[in-house]
């Protein structure tokens, strides 16, 4: 169950790399869709609910409470990851690395710039 999102995203990467962009094939489009991170994680959560919740006899209210209880810890992780991604994007687009590097040692190129 843990490997499913990784396998779907790996499939997306392989298809995106191996198949030329000119190809318009429904199977390729479906594979690319399934490999999107949000879709892969959503499918994994739904599959986990079906595998671990329904066969164990849990009611819809119990499953909903369990999923809702898991959202609190997840939100903190998503905020940290999202903020890190936005900070990296800001640094790249604002050319901040080169400016900071040049303020310390003029003429020195920043790594990654």
ABEGO torsion letter per residue (X at the ends): XAAAAAAAAAAAAAAAAABBAABBBAAAAAAAAAABAAAAAAAAAAAAAAAAAAAAGBBAAAAAAAAAAAAAAAAAAAAAAAAAAAAAAAAAAAGAAAAAAAAABBGBBBBGX
